[in-house]
Amino acid sequence: MTTLLTQYNFTGLIIGLCTFLIIGLFHPIVIKCHYYFGTRCWWWFLIIGIVCCALSLIIESVLWSTLLGVTAFSSFWTIKEIFEQEQRVAKGWFPENPRRKSGKKGDSEAEHDLGN
């Protein structure tokens, strides 16, 4: 006689829950990264996405391979969201970091301090 837990495959539910958590985690990451770094941090998410894609192809475990794939494409989506966050800040929906406030997208704090 098998137990109730061994009769069911929870992999799908675990993947679903982790996908929900990964996507939910990326929302505040977009806000914080844009606040501190502007749009110039987009390439970090490109690198993370590429690395996670490569690892997803290498890992044999369905669970971990899937979660790496979800993380990869969430990271790619974050690139788009970083640039859309720029527009949301311009509309006043989110605060702008006064330490890097300037008229150009992605200006660094050093450029702002130099008067550029």
N, C-alpha and C positions, 0 to 999 in steps of 0.2 A: 504494500500500500504506500503510495507516494503522498507527500504532504501537499497542501494547497499551493505553497510557494514554488514547488518544483513542477507543478502542472502548467504554470503560466510562464510565458517569456516576457520579461519586463524590459527588454532592451528598447523596444519602441517607446515606451513611456519614459524611460530614462533619457533617451535621445530627445524626446519632445520637451521634457522639463529643462534639460541642459540647454537646448536651443533657445527656449524662452529666457533663461537666465543670461545667456551670452548676449542675445540681442538687447536685453534690458541693461546689461552692463555697459554696452557700447554707447548708450544714450548719454549718460553723464560724462563718459570719456570724451565725447565730441565737444560737449560744453566746456569742460575743463581745459582740454588741449587748445581749443580756439581761444579761450580767455587768456591763457598764458603764452601761446606761441603763434596765434593767428593762423592763417592758411598755410604757412610755410611748413607745417608739420605733416602735410598730406603724404609725403613720401614714406614716412614711418609706417603708415598703414599699408602702403603698397608693399613694402618689404615684409611686414608681418603676414600679409595675405599670401605673398609668393612662398614664403617659408612654410606656412601652414598648408598650402596646396601641395608642396613637395612632400612634406611629412605625411599628409593624408594618403598620398600615393604609395608611400613606403610602408606605413604601418599596416599590419595584417588584421588587427582587431577591428571588427566592424564598428563597434562602439567608438573607439578612439579615432579611427579614420573618419567617421562621420562627424564627430565633434570638431576635429581639426578642419574639415571642409566647411562646416558652419562658421567656425571662427574666421577662416580665410575669406569667405564671401561677406561676412559681417564687416570685416576689415576693409574690403573693397568698397562696400556700401558707405562706410565711414568717410572715405575720401570725398564722395559726393556731399555728404552731410556737413563736412567741415566747411565747404564752400557755401552751402546753403545757410550755415550758421552765421557766416559773414553778413548775409542779407538780413537774417533775423536780428542781428545786433544793430545793423543800420536802421532797421525799422523801430528799434527801441524795445523789442520783445525780450532781449537779454542784455545784461550789463556789459559795457566795454571796459576792458582793463585800462585804467588811466595811465599806467606805466608804459604802455605801448600804443597809446592813442595817436593816430595819425591818419592822413587821408588815403594812404595807399594800402592795398591788401598785403598782408604778410610782412609789413615793415618790422624790422627788429627794433628792440629798445635802444640799441646803440645808435642806429640811424636816426631815431627820433631825438636822442640826446644831442646829436651833432647838428640838429636843425634841418635835416633833410626831409 
